[in-house]
């Protein structure tokens, strides 16, 4: 599915979720859509029913309605899934969920950051790092943490296309480059 199409579906759901009185938390909608997409990926039977052109649209809607009720999906998310089914785009639900997260971040003034550290960061370190990144970017930062022992120490952060490298490995590489240049 072209990214533009996934973004179009995502923006439509963002409009609904952020509308006053929608009754849906933005982050909850993202989580629910990702969970539903994962369920479709993991269940061959569900995937077959939802992707098969031999199964009538009304039957697919009934399956999604039943699952939505059991999972506690709010009406806007279920209606979004109905639209996706009606337009035969259910195979691209995962891309739409990712695009939804990006569109919500954009609308709510948030950015995602990937933080790599040599060891697991404690909660106080995470909070301080998140505050500093928010101050540097001027936006609310949502961090994803990963451990990368090859950094030797410190952290490396990627926010969009910007990399903040405060790792020991990064400093050693910079020192090596300066020594080669001299």
Backbone bond lengths (Angstrom), bond angles and torsions (degrees), N, CA, C in turn:
res aa  C-N    CA-C-N  psi(-1)  N-CA   C-N-CA  omega(-1)  CA-C   N-CA-C  phi
1 X - - - 1.450 - - 1.526 107.83 -
2 X 1.274 115.72 130.15 1.462 117.47 176.46 1.523 110.93 -61.22
3 X 1.325 114.62 144.22 1.454 120.72 -178.83 1.525 111.12 -58.59
4 X 1.328 116.72 -36.08 1.465 120.47 -179.31 1.530 111.26 -60.50
5 X 1.321 116.84 -38.64 1.462 120.51 -179.73 1.537 110.77 -69.84
6 X 1.333 117.03 -42.22 1.470 120.21 177.20 1.522 109.80 -62.25
7 X 1.324 116.40 -39.92 1.472 120.48 178.78 1.523 111.47 -65.30
8 X 1.321 117.18 -36.82 1.465 120.54 179.92 1.534 110.43 -64.09
9 X 1.332 116.72 -45.37 1.460 120.48 177.65 1.528 110.18 -63.57
10 X 1.336 116.05 -42.12 1.461 120.31 -178.91 1.521 111.22 -63.25
11 X 1.320 117.34 -43.84 1.475 120.00 179.85 1.521 111.09 -62.81
12 X 1.325 116.49 -36.48 1.466 119.60 178.44 1.527 110.58 -63.87
13 X 1.328 117.15 -42.17 1.462 119.64 179.17 1.527 111.07 -70.09
14 X 1.323 117.39 -35.39 1.467 120.66 176.61 1.521 109.71 -60.03
15 X 1.325 117.06 -43.79 1.467 120.76 178.85 1.530 110.80 -57.51
16 X 1.321 115.98 -42.34 1.467 120.25 -178.70 1.528 110.64 -70.41
17 X 1.327 116.74 -46.17 1.464 120.87 -176.01 1.527 111.86 -65.90
18 X 1.320 117.42 -38.62 1.460 120.66 -177.79 1.524 113.56 -85.16
19 X 1.325 117.14 -4.89 1.464 120.71 178.00 1.526 109.25 -66.79
20 X 1.332 116.36 142.21 1.468 119.06 177.78 1.531 110.63 -58.66
21 X 1.311 115.22 135.24 1.462 120.19 177.96 1.506 115.08 80.96
22 X 1.331 117.74 12.19 1.467 119.40 -179.27 1.521 111.54 -68.47
23 X 1.329 116.10 -28.79 1.457 119.80 178.97 1.515 113.79 76.74
24 X 1.335 116.99 13.61 1.461 120.92 -177.99 1.518 108.76 -126.73
25 X 1.320 115.91 129.41 1.461 120.78 172.80 1.527 107.58 -73.71
26 X 1.312 116.68 136.77 1.462 121.44 -176.85 1.524 111.89 -57.63
27 X 1.318 117.36 -49.46 1.462 120.36 -178.10 1.527 111.62 -67.55
28 X 1.316 116.73 -31.25 1.462 120.74 177.11 1.521 110.16 -65.36
29 X 1.324 117.29 -40.92 1.470 120.98 178.63 1.520 110.75 -61.33
30 X 1.328 116.98 -41.17 1.472 120.54 178.30 1.519 110.06 -62.48
31 X 1.321 116.40 -48.16 1.466 120.96 -179.06 1.519 111.00 -60.72
32 X 1.321 116.76 -44.49 1.459 120.37 -178.33 1.525 111.52 -65.50
33 X 1.320 116.70 -40.22 1.460 119.70 179.46 1.528 110.80 -67.39
34 X 1.325 116.57 -41.09 1.474 120.17 177.34 1.529 110.60 -63.98
35 X 1.331 116.24 -41.89 1.465 120.03 179.06 1.523 111.15 -63.57
36 X 1.326 116.78 -41.63 1.463 119.88 179.51 1.531 109.96 -65.53
37 X 1.331 116.96 -42.14 1.475 120.73 178.17 1.524 110.45 -62.06
38 X 1.331 117.50 -39.54 1.462 121.12 178.32 1.530 110.33 -66.15
39 X 1.326 116.35 -37.60 1.457 120.21 178.89 1.525 110.06 -64.67
40 X 1.327 117.18 -40.18 1.463 120.86 177.97 1.528 109.80 -64.93
41 X 1.330 117.05 -41.43 1.461 121.04 179.16 1.523 112.00 -64.19
42 X 1.330 117.20 -37.70 1.458 121.33 -174.60 1.520 114.14 -82.79
43 X 1.304 118.13 -23.54 1.460 121.17 -176.96 1.521 110.56 -105.56
44 X 1.312 115.91 108.65 1.463 120.64 179.87 1.533 110.90 -62.58
45 X 1.334 116.92 -37.53 1.465 120.40 -179.27 1.523 110.89 -66.13
46 X 1.327 116.57 -45.74 1.461 120.27 179.56 1.523 110.30 -64.14
47 X 1.319 116.14 -43.42 1.461 120.64 179.28 1.528 110.69 -60.32
48 X 1.324 116.42 -42.45 1.469 120.66 179.46 1.518 110.88 -61.90
49 X 1.334 116.62 -45.92 1.470 120.57 -179.52 1.524 110.87 -61.86
50 X 1.337 116.93 -46.16 1.456 120.42 -174.39 1.527 113.64 -76.46
51 X 1.322 117.29 -26.19 1.465 119.95 -178.17 1.525 113.93 -95.47
52 X 1.313 117.39 -20.04 1.459 120.93 -174.98 1.528 112.33 -70.90
53 X 1.337 116.76 127.63 1.462 119.39 175.32 1.540 112.23 -71.20
54 X 1.339 116.32 -14.45 1.466 120.35 179.80 1.528 111.98 -77.01
55 X 1.333 116.64 -19.70 1.462 120.22 179.30 1.527 108.00 -89.86
56 X 1.321 115.63 128.26 1.461 121.18 -177.89 1.531 111.07 -63.79
57 X 1.317 115.29 148.21 1.456 121.11 179.07 1.519 112.53 -57.41
58 X 1.333 116.84 -37.98 1.467 120.36 179.56 1.526 110.70 -63.19
59 X 1.317 116.96 -37.53 1.474 120.76 178.70 1.532 110.26 -67.86
60 X 1.331 116.68 -40.85 1.461 121.00 178.11 1.527 110.04 -62.56
61 X 1.332 116.13 -42.92 1.459 120.75 178.68 1.533 110.44 -61.83
62 X 1.317 116.26 -40.27 1.470 120.28 179.76 1.528 110.38 -63.89
63 X 1.321 117.03 -40.87 1.461 120.94 178.45 1.530 109.96 -63.19
64 X 1.325 116.80 -46.82 1.462 121.14 -179.89 1.529 110.57 -65.30
65 X 1.320 117.31 -39.54 1.467 120.43 178.56 1.526 110.66 -62.33
66 X 1.321 116.57 -43.53 1.465 120.61 178.83 1.512 111.96 -64.16
67 X 1.325 116.53 -45.41 1.466 120.46 178.22 1.525 110.77 -66.15
68 X 1.323 115.73 -40.59 1.461 120.56 179.83 1.513 112.02 -61.09
69 X 1.312 116.03 -38.56 1.460 120.28 179.05 1.526 110.24 -67.56
70 X 1.332 116.46 -43.87 1.465 120.27 179.54 1.526 111.72 -65.52
71 X 1.324 116.55 -35.94 1.457 121.06 -178.70 1.528 113.12 -84.33
72 X 1.318 115.93 -10.39 1.467 120.13 -179.70 1.517 112.89 76.00
73 X 1.331 116.94 30.91 1.463 120.09 178.55 1.526 109.55 -70.14
74 X 1.311 117.21 131.00 1.468 119.55 177.89 1.534 110.63 -69.55
75 X 1.312 115.15 160.00 1.466 121.69 -176.43 1.538 113.27 -51.71
76 X 1.341 120.89 -46.33 1.472 119.19 -178.97 1.528 113.58 -60.59
77 X 1.315 117.18 -36.43 1.468 120.00 179.52 1.528 109.72 -71.32
78 X 1.322 116.94 -42.87 1.476 119.53 177.10 1.525 111.02 -62.31
79 X 1.330 117.00 -42.99 1.469 119.56 178.91 1.525 111.15 -63.42
80 X 1.328 116.43 -37.32 1.462 120.04 176.25 1.531 109.93 -60.98
81 X 1.325 116.30 -44.57 1.471 119.91 178.66 1.526 111.14 -62.67
82 X 1.333 117.80 -36.70 1.461 121.07 176.65 1.532 110.88 -61.93
83 X 1.325 116.32 -43.57 1.471 120.43 178.86 1.521 110.23 -62.80
84 X 1.324 116.42 -43.01 1.459 121.00 179.24 1.529 110.00 -61.46
85 X 1.326 116.69 -41.60 1.474 120.51 178.47 1.520 110.41 -66.11
86 X 1.327 116.70 -45.67 1.465 120.63 -178.98 1.530 111.85 -59.17
87 X 1.342 116.49 -32.86 1.465 120.17 -179.33 1.529 112.83 -96.24
88 X 1.329 115.59 9.79 1.475 123.01 177.15 1.528 112.53 54.36
89 X 1.308 115.10 49.45 1.466 121.09 -179.77 1.528 112.33 -119.30
90 X 1.318 117.94 13.11 1.465 121.52 -175.03 1.534 111.53 -61.12
91 X 1.308 118.50 -27.02 1.470 121.56 179.39 1.522 111.18 -65.10
92 X 1.315 117.12 -17.72 1.469 121.61 -176.68 1.523 112.28 -108.83
93 X 1.306 116.06 20.03 1.461 120.90 -176.98 1.532 112.07 -62.39
94 X 1.312 117.03 -36.89 1.470 120.27 179.82 1.530 110.70 -62.17
95 X 1.324 117.28 -44.38 1.463 121.17 178.06 1.528 111.00 -63.59
96 X 1.323 116.11 -38.17 1.463 120.27 178.59 1.524 111.09 -65.33
97 X 1.338 116.82 -39.77 1.468 120.59 179.17 1.525 110.35 -64.39
98 X 1.323 117.09 -41.26 1.465 120.48 177.96 1.533 110.54 -66.05
99 X 1.324 116.24 -41.06 1.463 120.23 178.09 1.530 110.41 -66.09
100 X 1.333 116.90 -34.85 1.464 121.16 177.13 1.522 110.34 -61.73
101 X 1.311 116.56 -44.16 1.463 120.11 179.16 1.528 110.71 -61.32
102 X 1.335 116.81 -43.68 1.458 120.60 178.43 1.517 112.84 -64.89
103 X 1.337 116.54 -41.09 1.467 120.76 -179.85 1.530 111.20 -66.79
104 X 1.323 116.73 -39.24 1.468 120.07 177.29 1.525 110.54 -65.45
105 X 1.314 116.32 -43.21 1.465 119.64 178.38 1.525 110.71 -58.97
106 X 1.310 115.74 -43.10 1.462 120.26 -179.69 1.524 111.03 -63.18
107 X 1.322 116.84 -46.85 1.463 120.93 -178.70 1.518 113.28 -67.47
108 X 1.336 116.66 -34.03 1.459 120.83 -176.28 1.527 112.59 -93.99
109 X 1.331 116.93 5.01 1.462 120.59 177.76 1.510 113.78 70.91
110 X 1.319 116.10 37.96 1.459 120.44 179.78 1.525 109.46 -114.98
111 X 1.316 115.59 157.19 1.458 121.60 173.08 1.523 108.10 -133.53
112 X 1.310 115.49 155.60 1.456 121.01 176.43 1.511 108.80 -100.59
113 X 1.302 115.40 143.13 1.457 121.21 177.45 1.519 108.39 -129.81
114 X 1.311 115.49 138.17 1.466 120.75 175.07 1.520 106.65 -104.57
115 X 1.314 115.90 115.86 1.455 122.23 -176.87 1.523 108.54 -106.67
116 X 1.332 115.28 120.96 1.460 121.33 176.01 1.511 107.98 -110.07
117 X 1.327 116.26 132.33 1.455 120.31 179.24 1.522 109.06 -135.00
118 X 1.340 115.01 158.99 1.454 120.06 -178.94 1.525 111.54 -70.16
119 X 1.330 116.90 -28.77 1.459 121.72 177.56 1.532 108.03 -141.38
120 X 1.305 115.53 171.35 1.461 120.92 -178.35 1.529 109.17 -65.02
121 X 1.337 115.32 130.34 1.464 120.83 178.51 1.517 109.96 -84.50
122 X 1.323 116.22 138.26 1.461 121.29 176.35 1.519 110.16 -74.17
123 X 1.317 116.74 165.77 1.465 121.70 -178.41 1.527 112.39 -59.13
124 X 1.360 119.16 -43.69 1.473 118.23 178.42 1.541 112.31 -61.78
125 X 1.333 116.57 -37.86 1.466 120.36 178.25 1.519 110.42 -65.91
126 X 1.311 116.80 -41.63 1.466 120.61 179.65 1.524 110.94 -63.06
127 X 1.335 116.13 -44.20 1.461 120.05 -179.29 1.525 111.36 -63.85
128 X 1.336 116.50 -42.99 1.465 120.32 179.22 1.525 110.82 -64.32
129 X 1.315 116.85 -44.44 1.462 121.22 178.85 1.524 110.77 -61.75
130 X 1.317 116.95 -42.38 1.462 121.07 179.41 1.530 111.11 -64.27
131 X 1.318 118.29 -41.00 1.466 121.86 177.07 1.532 110.65 -62.41
132 X 1.326 116.47 -45.02 1.463 120.28 -178.96 1.527 111.52 -65.87
133 X 1.321 117.13 -38.91 1.462 120.13 177.46 1.526 110.68 -67.01
134 X 1.322 116.90 -38.37 1.464 120.07 177.51 1.525 110.50 -62.95
135 X 1.331 116.16 -40.93 1.463 120.15 178.39 1.530 110.85 -66.01
136 X 1.324 117.03 -39.07 1.464 121.04 -178.09 1.527 112.11 -70.94
137 X 1.333 117.10 -36.60 1.468 120.37 -176.78 1.524 112.93 -93.47
138 X 1.320 117.08 -21.25 1.454 120.52 -176.31 1.523 112.41 75.59
139 X 1.314 116.42 14.94 1.466 121.58 -179.88 1.521 109.22 -133.26
140 X 1.313 114.67 164.32 1.454 120.19 173.79 1.524 107.05 -72.75
141 X 1.329 117.50 130.02 1.461 121.67 -175.77 1.520 109.84 -109.02
142 X 1.328 114.81 131.81 1.468 121.94 175.13 1.528 106.05 -110.02
143 X 1.319 116.58 115.97 1.465 121.32 -173.75 1.528 111.98 -98.37
144 X 1.322 114.63 141.45 1.464 122.86 169.70 1.519 105.13 -113.53
145 X 1.317 116.37 124.95 1.461 120.80 -174.51 1.520 110.65 -104.42
146 X 1.338 114.73 141.87 1.452 120.14 174.02 1.521 108.69 -145.38
147 X 1.322 115.60 150.33 1.456 121.21 179.45 1.522 108.31 -98.14
148 X 1.331 114.95 129.63 1.463 121.68 179.18 1.532 107.34 -132.78
149 X 1.331 117.68 91.84 1.463 121.36 -174.49 1.532 113.96 -57.00
150 X 1.315 117.77 -24.92 1.462 121.35 -179.65 1.518 113.94 -64.78
151 X 1.322 117.85 -11.75 1.466 120.54 178.80 1.528 111.48 -73.56
152 X 1.328 116.79 -18.00 1.464 124.67 179.73 1.522 113.31 71.78
153 X 1.303 119.62 -34.40 1.460 124.23 179.40 1.510 108.78 177.31
154 X 1.323 117.52 164.14 1.456 121.11 179.34 1.522 112.28 77.81
155 X 1.337 115.22 -165.10 1.457 120.76 -179.27 1.522 110.79 -136.77
156 X 1.321 114.20 157.64 1.449 122.52 172.56 1.527 105.91 -129.07
157 X 1.336 116.43 130.57 1.461 120.60 -175.48 1.521 109.37 -124.58
158 X 1.321 115.65 134.65 1.465 121.26 175.28 1.517 108.20 -117.23
159 X 1.336 115.99 118.86 1.465 122.99 176.11 1.521 105.44 -119.85
160 X 1.334 115.79 107.11 1.462 118.91 -175.07 1.518 109.65 62.74
161 X 1.325 116.93 -122.92 1.462 119.97 179.67 1.527 111.52 -100.28
162 X 1.329 117.38 4.69 1.461 121.70 -179.47 1.527 109.92 -96.95
163 X 1.342 115.20 133.41 1.457 120.74 178.58 1.523 108.83 -116.78
164 X 1.329 115.41 126.59 1.458 122.54 173.74 1.523 105.87 -106.28
165 X 1.323 116.84 109.87 1.457 120.22 -175.58 1.518 110.44 -108.90
166 X 1.312 116.54 104.99 1.452 122.50 176.41 1.518 110.43 -113.69
167 X 1.337 115.84 26.98 1.455 119.51 -177.82 1.525 110.71 -88.41
168 X 1.312 115.53 157.19 1.459 120.70 176.76 1.527 109.07 -63.40
169 X 1.314 117.46 -42.05 1.464 120.75 178.74 1.525 110.53 -59.47
170 X 1.330 117.03 -42.56 1.461 120.74 179.05 1.516 111.74 -63.35
171 X 1.315 116.38 -40.97 1.468 120.11 178.82 1.519 111.52 -67.47
172 X 1.334 116.75 -40.08 1.470 120.06 177.53 1.526 110.88 -64.52
173 X 1.333 116.46 -40.46 1.474 120.26 177.45 1.523 110.82 -62.75
174 X 1.328 117.30 -41.54 1.469 121.46 179.12 1.527 110.45 -65.18
175 X 1.334 117.14 -40.96 1.460 121.43 178.54 1.524 110.40 -63.87
176 X 1.323 116.38 -43.53 1.468 121.02 177.90 1.527 110.43 -60.24
177 X 1.328 117.50 -43.14 1.468 121.06 -179.74 1.529 111.24 -64.48
178 X 1.337 117.14 -39.90 1.469 120.04 177.89 1.525 111.22 -65.75
179 X 1.336 116.42 -40.30 1.469 119.83 -179.40 1.536 110.64 -66.23
180 X 1.307 116.97 -37.02 1.474 120.89 177.88 1.527 110.47 -66.82
181 X 1.318 115.86 -36.15 1.459 120.20 -177.69 1.530 112.29 -71.53
182 X 1.330 117.88 -26.19 1.477 121.15 -177.86 1.461 112.79 -81.42
